[in-house]
Amino acid sequence: MIELEGVPELIDPVMVAAFEGWNDAGDAASTAVGHLEREWKGEVFAALDAEDYYDFQVNRPTVFMEGGVRKITWPTTRLSVVRVGGDKPRDLVLVRGIEPSMRWRSFCNEILGFAHELGVELVVILGALLGDTPHTRPVPVSGVTSDADLARRMDLEETKYEGPTGIVGVLQEACTHAGVPAVSLWAAVPHYVSQPPNPKATLALLNRLEDLLDLRIPQGELPEDARAWQVGVDQLAAEDSEVSEYVQTLEQARDTAELPEASGEAIAREFERYLRRRDVGPGGGHATADGSDSGPFRRDTPSGRTRPPKPPKPEAPGASEGGEDADGSED
């Protein structure tokens, strides 16, 4: 039995979770939850016991000095709560941590125990994977669920993914079996510039979360960071003709694929988001589109600048061979 002393009664609570590691390309998902915690001044009320779930040779503790006293921070998963104001206030339970090294089923059961005790009505899990998507276009974000009824009600995709999965997929299935509505939002990060941070992907996840929950999320400096990130990648790609040509190929494939949609829904979502903002006022690899691990990052030396690696020229740019769909769908 989980005892939560000091946590007030929550209003229409939604749990939003993200985990560093395989499901967090460019640190986009974990940074998104960190942004929510920072902007809304979340208060941590619980932390999972690190001894139960983490291999400290894989995720090492860190040492720091505080007031002249040497202390250790252990890798773990923490829960905080924030209240979103406005005409219809509601609470978000934020779960931010590291993909566990062991005992995943117990880990998910403990998270679900908190969700049950707090009366959580919906679990939203954020993830990011590597895909054949150009950095010059809007970041694709897919909303998927294992619940057919939820997919119809919330205009989501019912996942059909088969293949390797991470803690995001396992937690979503645990929620489904426990009868807790759960959704995963996946951002597709360009595989040729996979190193963190990726503020453009983080911003895309937060925008999709806004639409899903019908709330306004303060963006802070993210829009400016996203623009600076894209300018920086533009400059790095321009230095390599092969990478520049490859990006153009991805752009053509993306534009051709989206041409038939005439994206009325996307335009409507952007307009609704604009109105909402105007009315309210002021360690390892990552998941890829085929379910495999990404390779290491490349860095220039001796400057230390990150640069995109030279990718192979695919026969069918943008195509996905198994695993998650090219638009970022996973379970």
C-alpha positions as CSV (number, residue, x, y, z in Angstrom):
1,M,0.0,0.0,0.0
2,I,1.4,3.4,-1.0
3,E,0.9,6.1,1.5
4,L,1.0,9.6,0.1
5,E,1.2,12.1,3.0
6,G,1.2,15.8,2.1
7,V,-0.1,15.3,-1.4
8,P,-3.4,17.3,-1.7
9,E,-6.5,16.0,-3.4
10,L,-5.9,16.3,-7.1
11,I,-8.2,17.7,-9.8
12,D,-8.7,15.6,-12.9
13,P,-5.1,14.3,-12.6
14,V,-3.2,13.1,-15.7
15,M,0.1,11.3,-15.3
16,V,2.8,12.4,-17.8
17,A,6.0,10.3,-17.9
18,A,9.3,10.1,-19.7
19,F,12.4,8.1,-19.2
20,E,16.0,8.7,-20.3
21,G,17.6,6.0,-22.4
22,W,16.6,4.0,-25.4
23,N,13.2,5.7,-25.8
24,D,14.6,9.2,-25.5
25,A,16.4,10.2,-28.7
26,G,17.9,13.6,-28.4
27,D,16.7,13.7,-24.8
28,A,13.6,15.2,-26.3
29,A,11.0,13.3,-24.1
30,S,12.8,13.7,-20.7
31,T,13.5,17.3,-21.5
32,A,9.8,17.9,-22.2
33,V,8.8,16.6,-18.7
34,G,11.7,18.6,-17.2
35,H,10.3,21.7,-18.9
36,L,6.8,21.1,-17.4
37,E,8.3,20.6,-14.0
38,R,10.4,23.8,-14.2
39,E,7.7,26.0,-15.7
40,W,5.0,25.0,-13.3
41,K,7.4,24.6,-10.3
42,G,6.7,20.9,-9.6
43,E,7.2,19.6,-6.1
44,V,8.7,16.1,-5.9
45,F,6.7,13.9,-3.5
46,A,8.1,10.5,-4.1
47,A,11.1,8.6,-5.6
48,L,11.5,5.0,-6.4
49,D,14.2,3.0,-4.5
50,A,17.2,3.1,-6.9
51,E,18.5,-0.2,-5.4
52,D,15.5,-2.1,-6.8
53,Y,15.8,-1.1,-10.4
54,Y,19.2,0.3,-11.5
55,D,22.6,-1.2,-12.2
56,F,24.9,1.4,-10.9
57,Q,27.7,0.3,-13.3
58,V,25.4,1.2,-16.1
59,N,23.8,4.4,-14.6
60,R,26.4,5.6,-12.1
61,P,25.6,7.9,-9.1
62,T,27.2,11.3,-9.1
63,V,29.0,13.1,-6.3
64,F,28.5,16.8,-5.6
65,M,29.3,19.4,-2.9
66,E,26.6,21.2,-0.9
67,G,27.6,23.6,1.8
68,G,31.0,22.0,2.0
69,V,29.5,18.6,2.5
70,R,30.1,15.8,0.0
71,K,26.8,14.2,-1.2
72,I,25.7,11.5,-3.7
73,T,22.8,11.6,-6.1
74,W,21.5,8.2,-7.1
75,P,19.9,7.5,-10.5
76,T,16.2,6.9,-10.0
77,T,12.7,7.9,-11.0
78,R,10.9,10.7,-9.3
79,L,7.3,11.8,-9.2
80,S,6.2,15.4,-8.8
81,V,2.8,17.2,-9.1
82,V,1.9,20.5,-10.7
83,R,-1.3,22.4,-10.9
84,V,-2.3,23.9,-14.3
85,G,-4.4,27.0,-13.8
86,G,-6.9,28.6,-16.1
87,D,-10.7,28.3,-16.6
88,K,-10.5,24.5,-16.0
89,P,-7.7,23.8,-13.6
90,R,-6.2,20.3,-13.4
91,D,-3.2,18.6,-12.0
92,L,-0.4,16.8,-13.7
93,V,1.6,14.0,-12.0
94,L,5.0,14.1,-13.6
95,V,7.2,11.0,-13.8
96,R,10.7,11.6,-14.8
97,G,13.5,9.1,-14.5
98,I,15.9,6.7,-16.3
99,E,14.8,3.5,-18.0
100,P,15.4,0.8,-15.4
101,S,18.1,-1.8,-15.7
102,M,16.0,-4.6,-14.2
103,R,12.7,-5.7,-12.7
104,W,10.6,-3.8,-15.3
105,R,7.3,-5.4,-14.3
106,S,7.8,-4.4,-10.7
107,F,8.8,-0.9,-11.8
108,C,5.6,-0.5,-13.8
109,N,3.5,-1.9,-11.0
110,E,5.0,0.6,-8.6
111,I,4.2,3.5,-11.0
112,L,0.7,2.2,-11.4
113,G,0.3,2.0,-7.7
114,F,0.9,5.8,-7.5
115,A,-1.5,6.3,-10.4
116,H,-4.2,4.4,-8.6
117,E,-3.6,6.1,-5.2
118,L,-3.7,9.5,-6.8
119,G,-6.8,8.8,-8.9
120,V,-5.0,9.3,-12.2
121,E,-7.5,9.3,-15.1
122,L,-5.1,9.0,-18.0
123,V,-1.4,8.2,-18.5
124,V,0.6,9.9,-21.2
125,I,4.1,8.6,-21.9
126,L,6.4,10.6,-24.0
127,G,9.1,9.1,-26.2
128,A,11.5,9.9,-29.0
129,L,13.0,7.7,-31.7
130,L,15.4,8.1,-34.6
131,G,13.9,8.2,-38.0
132,D,14.3,9.2,-41.7
133,T,13.0,12.7,-41.2
134,P,14.6,15.9,-42.3
135,H,15.5,18.5,-39.6
136,T,14.1,21.3,-41.9
137,R,10.5,20.1,-41.6
138,P,8.1,20.0,-38.6
139,V,8.9,17.2,-36.3
140,P,6.4,14.3,-36.8
141,V,4.7,13.3,-33.5
142,S,2.5,10.2,-33.4
143,G,-0.1,9.5,-30.8
144,V,-0.6,5.7,-30.3
145,T,-2.6,3.5,-27.9
146,S,-3.4,-0.1,-27.4
147,D,-7.0,0.7,-26.5
148,A,-9.3,0.7,-29.6
149,D,-12.0,2.7,-27.9
150,L,-9.5,5.3,-26.7
151,A,-8.0,5.5,-30.2
152,R,-11.4,6.4,-31.6
153,R,-12.3,8.9,-28.9
154,M,-9.0,10.8,-28.9
155,D,-8.2,10.5,-32.6
156,L,-5.2,8.3,-32.0
157,E,-3.6,5.4,-33.9
158,E,-4.1,1.9,-32.5
159,T,-0.6,0.5,-32.4
160,K,0.3,-2.5,-34.5
161,Y,4.0,-2.4,-33.7
162,E,5.9,-5.7,-33.3
163,G,9.5,-5.8,-32.3
164,P,12.0,-4.7,-29.6
165,T,10.5,-2.3,-27.1
166,G,11.6,-0.1,-24.2
167,I,10.1,0.9,-20.9
168,V,7.6,3.2,-22.7
169,G,6.0,0.2,-24.5
170,V,6.1,-2.0,-21.4
171,L,4.5,0.7,-19.2
172,Q,1.8,1.4,-21.8
173,E,0.9,-2.3,-21.9
174,A,0.9,-2.5,-18.1
175,C,-1.5,0.4,-18.0
176,T,-3.8,-1.4,-20.5
177,H,-3.8,-4.6,-18.5
178,A,-4.6,-2.7,-15.3
179,G,-7.5,-0.9,-17.0
180,V,-5.8,2.6,-16.9
181,P,-6.2,4.5,-20.2
182,A,-2.7,5.1,-21.7
183,V,-1.3,7.0,-24.6
184,S,2.2,7.3,-26.0
185,L,3.4,10.3,-27.9
186,W,6.4,9.7,-30.1
187,A,8.6,12.3,-31.7
188,A,10.7,11.3,-34.7
189,V,14.3,12.7,-34.4
190,P,16.5,12.9,-37.5
191,H,18.9,10.0,-37.3
192,Y,21.8,12.0,-38.8
193,V,21.7,14.6,-36.0
194,S,20.7,12.4,-33.0
195,Q,22.8,13.9,-30.2
196,P,21.1,15.9,-27.5
197,P,19.6,18.4,-26.9
198,N,16.9,18.6,-29.6
199,P,14.7,21.5,-28.5
200,K,12.7,21.3,-31.8
201,A,11.6,17.8,-30.9
202,T,10.9,18.7,-27.3
203,L,8.7,21.6,-28.4
204,A,6.8,19.3,-30.9
205,L,6.1,16.9,-28.1
206,L,4.8,19.6,-25.8
207,N,2.6,21.0,-28.6
208,R,1.1,17.6,-29.2
209,L,0.5,17.2,-25.4
210,E,-1.3,20.6,-25.4
211,D,-3.6,19.4,-28.1
212,L,-4.2,16.0,-26.4
213,L,-5.1,17.5,-23.0
214,D,-6.5,20.8,-24.2
215,L,-4.3,23.0,-22.0
216,R,-1.7,25.8,-22.5
217,I,1.9,24.9,-21.8
218,P,4.3,27.9,-21.3
219,Q,7.0,27.5,-23.9
220,G,9.7,29.7,-22.3
221,E,12.8,29.8,-24.4
222,L,12.1,26.6,-26.3
223,P,10.9,28.3,-29.6
224,E,14.1,30.4,-29.7
225,D,16.2,27.4,-28.8
226,A,14.5,25.4,-31.5
227,R,15.2,28.0,-34.2
228,A,18.9,28.3,-33.1
229,W,19.2,24.5,-33.2
230,Q,17.9,24.3,-36.8
231,V,20.2,27.1,-37.9
232,G,23.1,25.3,-36.3
233,V,22.2,22.0,-38.0
234,D,21.7,23.9,-41.3
235,Q,25.3,25.2,-41.1
236,L,26.8,21.8,-40.2
237,A,24.9,20.1,-43.0
238,A,26.0,22.7,-45.5
239,E,29.6,21.9,-44.8
240,D,29.2,18.4,-46.2
241,S,27.7,18.1,-49.7
242,E,26.8,14.4,-49.2
243,V,24.8,15.2,-46.1
244,S,23.2,18.2,-47.7
245,E,22.1,16.1,-50.7
246,Y,20.7,13.4,-48.4
247,V,18.7,16.0,-46.5
248,Q,17.2,17.2,-49.8
249,T,16.2,13.7,-50.6
250,L,14.4,13.3,-47.2
251,E,12.7,16.6,-47.8
252,Q,11.4,15.5,-51.2
253,A,10.2,12.2,-49.7
254,R,8.5,13.9,-46.8
255,D,6.8,16.6,-49.0
256,T,5.5,14.0,-51.5
257,A,4.1,11.8,-48.7
258,E,2.2,14.7,-47.1
259,L,0.9,16.2,-50.4
260,P,-2.4,14.2,-50.6
261,E,-3.5,15.2,-47.1
262,A,-3.8,19.0,-47.6
263,S,-3.5,18.8,-43.9
264,G,-6.7,20.6,-42.9
265,E,-6.5,18.9,-39.4
266,A,-2.9,20.2,-38.9
267,I,-4.0,23.7,-39.8
268,A,-7.0,23.5,-37.5
269,R,-4.8,22.3,-34.6
270,E,-2.3,25.2,-35.2
271,F,-5.2,27.7,-35.2
272,E,-6.7,26.3,-32.0
273,R,-3.3,26.4,-30.3
274,Y,-2.9,30.1,-31.4
275,L,-6.3,30.9,-30.0
276,R,-5.5,29.1,-26.7
277,R,-2.3,31.1,-26.3
278,R,-3.9,34.4,-27.2
279,D,-6.9,33.9,-24.9
280,V,-5.0,32.7,-21.8
281,G,-2.2,35.3,-22.0
282,P,1.1,35.4,-20.5
283,G,23.9,6.8,-22.4
284,G,23.7,4.1,-25.0
285,G,21.7,4.1,-28.2
286,H,18.1,5.1,-28.9
287,A,15.1,3.5,-30.5
288,T,15.0,3.8,-34.3
289,A,12.3,3.3,-36.8
290,D,13.2,-0.3,-37.3
291,G,13.5,-1.1,-33.5
292,S,17.3,-1.4,-33.5
293,D,19.8,0.6,-31.5
294,S,21.5,3.7,-32.9
295,G,25.2,4.1,-33.1
296,P,27.5,6.4,-31.2
297,F,27.5,10.2,-31.9
298,R,30.2,11.7,-34.0
299,R,32.0,14.8,-32.9
300,D,34.5,17.0,-34.7
301,T,37.9,17.2,-33.1
302,P,39.6,19.2,-31.7
303,S,36.7,21.7,-31.5
304,G,34.3,19.3,-30.0
305,R,31.4,20.4,-32.2
306,T,28.8,17.9,-33.0
307,R,28.3,17.1,-36.6
308,P,25.9,14.8,-38.5
309,P,27.6,11.6,-39.7
310,K,27.5,10.8,-43.4
311,P,24.5,8.5,-43.9
312,P,24.2,5.7,-46.5
313,K,21.9,6.6,-49.4
314,P,18.8,4.4,-49.0
315,E,17.0,2.9,-51.9
316,A,13.7,4.2,-50.7
317,P,14.2,7.3,-48.5
318,G,11.7,7.5,-45.7
319,A,10.7,3.8,-45.9
320,S,10.5,1.8,-42.7
321,E,11.5,-1.9,-42.5
322,G,9.5,-3.3,-39.6
323,G,9.7,-1.9,-36.1
324,E,8.0,1.4,-35.5
325,D,6.4,3.2,-38.4
326,A,8.4,5.9,-40.1
327,D,6.1,8.5,-38.5
328,G,7.2,7.4,-35.0
329,S,4.6,4.8,-34.0
330,E,5.5,2.3,-31.4
331,D,3.6,0.6,-28.6
